Amino acid sequence: MEWLHELFKASPEMALFLSLAIGYYIGKIKFGKFQLGGVAGSLLAAVVISQVGVHVDPGVKAVLFALFIYAVGYESGPQFFSSLGKQSIREIILAAVLAVTGLATVVVMAKLFGLDKGLAAGVAAGGLTQSAIIGTASDAIGKLGLGAVETARLQGNVAVGYAVTYVFGSFGAIIVCVNILPKLMGRSIKEDAVKAETAMHEGEQVLGPNQHAAAPDLVGRIYQISESKIGNARTIADIENLNPTAPITIERVKRNGQIIEATPQLTLENDDIVLVVGRRAAMVSVAPQLGKEVFGVDGMQMTMHRQEIVLTNNIYAHKTVNEIRQQTANDVRHGIYVLQISRMGKVLAMQPDTVVELGDVISIYGAEQDVKRVAAQAGYVIVQDTKTDFVYLGSGLVVGLLIGMLTAKIGSIPLTLGSGGGALLSGLLFGWFRAKHQSFGALPSAAGQLLRDLGLAGFVAVVGLTSGLQAVQTVKSQGMMVFGVGVVVTILPLILTMLIGRYVLKYDNTAVFAGALSGSRSANPAFGEVLDKAENTIPTVPFAITYALANVFLTLLGPLIVALV
């Protein structure tokens, strides 16, 4: 294998991408109903590849993780801040339960198997995947007043325990959160993620990418006018207002083989061909009063436009949908249909009493000239840019990394969010601000998905490449005891916390629970797999809350373990 070592020494990035390729291939393989997923597969592949000796600059890991966690926060910022409050108490308790059960497990296992303070702290750092414990525990050991040799030995054992247990610490959390938790709940993560998203949008149907309604609400039909059916409703304006509560729009008229302008005052004649657009219910009610439906008529093809606009005109603010409809002149709203109203990423119910606020995103549908007219009056158009605003993205990451450098102390224990926590908080803030001001800061969904997928999978692959060889060698030299203790420290607190969350805290949604549980263990690889299974952002808000708390709670375990073991 010397040639592989030399190859990866010359090009360590090759080892990284090989880990991703093999890992995602492995992750697709199903063992019954069990499937590793790309993240866990990349971790395992990286551990195997690391055995030939690979050195990857630690800066690569930091960059990849910052991109992943910032993109997660950015997408979830609007929902996160609206979710804070009394409803977050469960997440606070869950994070505390994980920290307490983690501490108890480490202390009991250390006493049962005779681990010293250093090994116990290292097992906690690796088994709970909280690297900050290494620093706080090493600092606490240094203050015990031991001799220099003993202090160095214990601090070295912290690194040993960490190296042996960290890989399974990541892998085990995936098993619990992605495979065991859904079995306990009796429902899949995706099933409950869809259910929660529907509830969040107040029952409104929200179609995903490449999804289209089989029976769309807005339709276009072509009719051949029959004078015997339209009766006295002869002008276009008359016909459009046959049912004032469910209007239609005549967009095009063809008479004697010629297209003529469809003005409100135009009187329709027998055998005129008209293109009618409206909501399905209105079309069904008015169709019998028009004439025979026809199709394939030359010149009657027309392209309609859907546009999202941000409401900035105070005329419409703090009013209900019904009030706006009644107070807006016909010539302003003619030909325009409101498809959807959303606020900070949440779709509102399209009810007559729904109140519209400044900053709401209004999705409108109509002919091009009608859409442009209303968009210019109501606010500004959201440009669906396919390019990422790197000024905004870079600024957000810089702010996040600066936040991560801030440190506060409780006694002699330094507490910090770290680069990951800082990037997450910054992503939440920048995503929230972008939702309120959508004229800048574009991060297309495909770009965000790439940042999340590549960032997380690349991060765990680097972990496997840098720690895998040392972990395997340590297990060979010291036996499986420390590794086995690490497995218990990884699994038992998660299982206990999961049971308390289910039966005491009454979590009843698998996707929400999986996000909260993975965050309470600061288990980023597990959260990545949860997010992948959910196929939406529902798990992100509970994850963000428990993740921030876990960074504090688990960091505090270092000196506590040193004191109690």
ABEGO torsion letter per residue (X at the ends): XAAAAAAAAABAAAAAAAAAAAAAAAAABBBEABBAEAAAAAAAAAAAAAAAEBBBBAAAAAAAAAAAAAAAAAAAAAAAAAABEAAAAAAAAAAAAAAAAAAAAAAAAAAAAGBBAAAAAAAAAAAAGBAAAAAAAAAAAAAAGBBAAAAAAAAAAAAAAAAAAAAAAAAAAAAAAAAAAAAAAGBBAAAAAAAAAAAAAGGBBBBBBGBBBABBABBBBBBBBBAAAAEABABAAAAAAABAABBBBBABBBBGGBBBBBBAABBBBBGBBBBBBEBAAAAAAAAAAAEBBBBGBBGABBBBBBBBBBBABAAABGBBAAAAAAABBAAAABGBBBABBBBGGBBBBBBAABBBBBGBBBBBBEBAAAAAAAAAAAEBBBBBBABBBAAAAAAAAAAAAAAAABBBBBEABBBBAEAAAAAAAAAAAAAAAAAABAABGBBBAAAAAAAAAAAAAAAAAAAAAAAAAAAAAAAAAAEAAAAAAAAAAAAAAAAAAAAAAAAAAGBABAAAAAAAAAAAAGBAAAAAAAAAAAGBAAAAAAAAAAAAAAAAAAAAAAAAAAAAX
